[in-house]
């Protein structure tokens, strides 16, 4: 069985990476780091929901699906 390529660099910005992860159509895990600095510089303008969503996306590979959409209520 061939193992899928997990770590990729097929995105140009953090926003694009977030969109790819939200759609969950392919494995898109950063090869070396998550390019979050550009996103963090404007964090004051981000909603709580946007921040929670980013955290869920960052943690998703490690939660094995435990962090599901229904947790958005919290």
PAROKE-618958 format. One record per residue (C-alpha): residue in three letters; x, y, z. Coordinates in steps of 0.5 Angstrom, whole numbers, padded with zeros to 4 digits, always signed. Layout:
ALAXYZ...
END
This chain:
UNK+0000+0000+0000UNK+0003+0007-0002UNK+0003+0012+0003UNK+0000+0019+0001UNK+0004+0025+0001UNK+0002+0028+0008UNK+0007+0034+0008UNK+0006+0039+0002UNK+0007+0046+0000UNK+0002+0047-0005UNK-0001+0054-0002UNK+0001+0061-0002UNK-0001+0064+0004UNK-0004+0062+0011UNK-0011+0064+0008UNK-0011+0059+0003UNK-0008+0054+0007UNK-0014+0055+0012UNK-0019+0054+0006UNK-0016+0048+0004UNK-0016+0045+0011UNK-0023+0047+0012UNK-0025+0044+0005UNK-0021+0038+0007UNK-0021+0035+0000UNK-0013+0033+0001UNK-0008+0033+0006UNK-0005+0040+0007UNK+0000+0040+0012UNK+0006+0045+0012UNK+0012+0041+0011UNK+0016+0046+0015UNK+0012+0051+0019UNK+0005+0054+0019UNK+0006+0061+0016UNK+0002+0064+0021UNK+0006+0071+0022UNK+0002+0074+0017UNK-0005+0072+0020UNK-0002+0074+0027UNK+0000+0081+0025UNK-0008+0083+0024UNK-0011+0078+0030UNK-0014+0084+0033UNK-0019+0085+0027UNK-0020+0077+0027UNK-0027+0075+0031UNK-0027+0070+0036UNK-0029+0065+0031UNK-0024+0066+0026UNK-0019+0064+0032UNK-0022+0058+0034UNK-0023+0056+0027UNK-0015+0057+0026UNK-0014+0053+0033UNK-0018+0047+0031UNK-0015+0047+0024UNK-0008+0047+0027UNK-0010+0041+0032UNK-0014+0037+0028UNK-0008+0032+0026UNK-0007+0031+0033UNK-0014+0030+0035UNK-0016+0024+0031UNK-0023+0028+0029UNK-0025+0029+0037UNK-0025+0036+0035UNK-0032+0036+0031UNK-0036+0042+0028UNK-0041+0041+0034UNK-0036+0044+0039UNK-0037+0051+0036UNK-0042+0052+0041UNK-0037+0053+0046
END
